[in-house]
Amino acid sequence: MNRYYGLYIGTKIPFKHLKKIIRKFNYDYYDKASPERQQHFIEIIPEFHISHSNYPPTMLECIMVEPAFLNRFLEIINNLDFTFILCHYRHGHFQTTMNGIEYSVTNYRSLEDVVYLLLEDEDDIEERFSKKLRTLPLEKQVASAPGIKTSEEYQHLLDTWVKEVLAYPEKNA
């Protein structure tokens, strides 16, 4: 079985619609398949970044889809009003410290070789950074860059992103 992360990024994710779609591609669907078919299934584990919200109001099951239906599934998902990014099933963590405050992110790499950094809120005890982050335009709430390979490049992306968020004027935030 192949595993991927599915990043859901948006201002308002239609969970009601997603649940209807995922109902067709869940573990029940997987369990009904023959063992031969099961070994070819793709499991997509949901990860969320929702603008203007701390946590999703509801959680989604993992998506279980056969390779023959993956493109149709992605077509349906991509017609909804948010961004869905299929990422490799590995991720990492990076930190930076600025002005005595540590900022931590989880990084994901898309199948198109774009790296995405998402803030790990648990380190933001006073929630200053995450609150400011959620007031910014969506494209500034997540850092991304293509082709990053080295730790130095990851660190540069993180440092640059945190500096940009911190420097973003409050009146525009």
C-alpha positions as CSV (number, residue, x, y, z in Angstrom):
1,M,0.0,0.0,0.0
2,N,1.2,3.5,-0.8
3,R,0.7,6.2,1.7
4,Y,0.6,10.0,1.2
5,Y,-0.4,13.0,3.2
6,G,-3.2,15.2,1.9
7,L,-2.8,18.8,2.8
8,Y,-6.1,20.7,2.9
9,I,-5.4,24.5,2.8
10,G,-8.1,27.1,2.8
11,T,-10.2,29.7,4.5
12,K,-13.3,27.5,4.8
13,I,-13.1,23.8,4.2
14,P,-16.5,22.2,3.3
15,F,-16.3,19.2,5.7
16,K,-19.9,18.2,4.9
17,H,-19.0,17.7,1.3
18,L,-15.7,16.1,2.1
19,K,-17.3,13.6,4.4
20,K,-19.8,12.6,1.6
21,I,-16.9,12.1,-0.9
22,I,-14.7,10.3,1.6
23,R,-17.6,7.9,2.5
24,K,-17.0,6.3,-0.9
25,F,-13.2,6.0,-0.3
26,N,-12.9,4.8,3.3
27,Y,-11.7,1.7,5.2
28,D,-15.0,0.0,4.6
29,Y,-14.3,0.3,0.8
30,Y,-10.8,-1.0,1.4
31,D,-12.0,-3.9,3.6
32,K,-14.4,-5.1,0.8
33,A,-11.6,-5.4,-1.7
34,S,-9.7,-8.6,-2.3
35,P,-6.2,-8.9,-0.8
36,E,-4.7,-8.6,-4.2
37,R,-6.5,-5.3,-4.8
38,Q,-5.8,-4.1,-1.2
39,Q,-2.0,-4.1,-1.8
40,H,-2.4,-1.5,-4.5
41,F,-4.6,0.9,-2.6
42,I,-3.4,4.4,-1.8
43,E,-4.0,5.7,1.7
44,I,-4.2,9.5,2.1
45,I,-3.8,10.8,5.6
46,P,-5.5,14.2,6.1
47,E,-3.5,17.3,7.4
48,F,-5.2,20.7,7.7
49,H,-4.4,24.3,7.6
50,I,-7.5,26.4,7.9
51,S,-7.2,30.1,7.8
52,H,-8.8,32.0,10.7
53,S,-9.2,28.9,12.8
54,N,-7.2,27.0,15.3
55,Y,-8.4,23.5,14.6
56,P,-10.7,21.8,12.2
57,P,-14.2,21.5,13.7
58,T,-14.3,17.9,12.7
59,M,-11.8,15.2,11.7
60,L,-11.8,13.2,8.6
61,E,-11.0,9.5,8.1
62,C,-8.1,8.5,6.0
63,I,-8.9,8.2,2.3
64,M,-8.5,4.8,0.7
65,V,-8.5,4.9,-3.1
66,E,-7.4,2.6,-5.8
67,P,-4.9,3.9,-8.3
68,A,-7.4,3.7,-11.2
69,F,-9.7,6.1,-9.3
70,L,-7.0,8.5,-7.9
71,N,-7.2,11.1,-10.7
72,R,-11.0,11.2,-10.5
73,F,-10.9,11.6,-6.8
74,L,-8.4,14.5,-7.1
75,E,-10.5,16.1,-9.8
76,I,-13.5,16.0,-7.5
77,I,-11.5,17.3,-4.5
78,N,-9.9,20.1,-6.6
79,N,-13.3,21.4,-7.6
80,L,-14.1,22.4,-4.0
81,D,-13.2,25.8,-2.6
82,F,-9.8,25.0,-1.0
83,T,-6.4,23.8,-2.0
84,F,-5.6,20.1,-1.8
85,I,-2.0,19.0,-2.1
86,L,-0.9,15.4,-2.3
87,C,2.4,15.0,-0.5
88,H,4.9,12.2,0.1
89,Y,4.4,10.1,3.2
90,R,7.3,11.6,5.1
91,H,7.7,14.9,6.8
92,G,10.2,16.7,9.0
93,H,10.4,19.3,11.7
94,F,12.4,22.5,11.7
95,Q,12.8,25.3,14.3
96,T,14.2,28.7,14.4
97,T,14.6,31.2,17.2
98,M,14.0,34.9,16.8
99,N,14.0,37.4,19.6
100,G,14.2,34.6,22.1
101,I,11.1,32.9,20.8
102,E,11.2,29.4,19.2
103,Y,9.1,28.8,16.1
104,S,8.6,25.2,14.9
105,V,7.1,23.9,11.7
106,T,6.2,20.6,10.1
107,N,7.4,20.3,6.5
108,Y,5.8,18.3,3.7
109,R,7.0,17.7,0.1
110,S,4.3,17.6,-2.6
111,L,4.5,15.1,-5.5
112,E,5.5,18.1,-7.6
113,D,8.6,18.7,-5.4
114,V,7.3,21.8,-3.6
115,V,8.0,22.0,0.1
116,Y,5.3,23.4,2.5
117,L,6.0,24.6,6.0
118,L,3.1,24.6,8.5
119,L,3.3,26.2,11.9
120,E,3.2,23.8,14.9
121,D,0.9,25.7,17.3
122,E,1.9,23.9,20.5
123,D,5.2,25.9,20.7
124,D,3.3,29.2,20.4
125,I,2.1,29.2,24.0
126,E,0.8,32.8,24.0
127,E,-0.5,32.3,20.5
128,R,0.9,35.7,19.3
129,F,2.5,34.3,16.2
130,S,-0.4,32.0,15.3
131,K,-3.0,34.7,15.9
132,K,-1.1,37.1,13.6
133,L,-0.6,34.4,11.1
134,R,-4.3,33.7,10.8
135,T,-5.0,37.4,10.0
136,L,-2.6,37.4,7.0
137,P,-3.7,36.6,3.4
138,L,-3.8,32.8,3.0
139,E,-0.8,32.7,0.7
140,K,1.3,34.1,3.5
141,Q,0.1,31.7,6.2
142,V,2.0,28.7,4.7
143,A,5.6,28.9,3.5
144,S,6.4,27.1,0.3
145,A,9.2,26.8,-2.3
146,P,10.0,24.3,-5.0
147,G,13.1,22.1,-5.2
148,I,14.4,22.5,-1.6
149,K,16.8,19.7,-0.8
150,T,19.3,20.7,1.9
151,S,18.8,21.5,5.6
152,E,20.2,24.9,4.9
153,E,17.6,25.6,2.2
154,Y,14.8,24.5,4.6
155,Q,16.2,26.7,7.4
156,H,16.5,29.7,5.0
157,L,12.8,29.2,3.9
158,L,11.7,29.0,7.6
159,D,13.8,32.0,8.7
160,T,12.6,34.1,5.8
161,W,9.0,33.2,6.3
162,V,9.0,33.9,10.1
163,K,10.7,37.3,9.5
164,E,8.1,38.2,6.8
165,V,5.3,37.3,9.1
166,L,6.8,39.2,12.1
167,A,7.4,42.2,9.8
168,Y,3.9,42.2,8.3
169,P,2.3,45.5,9.4
170,E,-0.4,45.1,12.0
171,K,-2.8,47.5,10.2
172,N,-2.8,45.2,7.2
173,A,-2.9,42.0,9.2
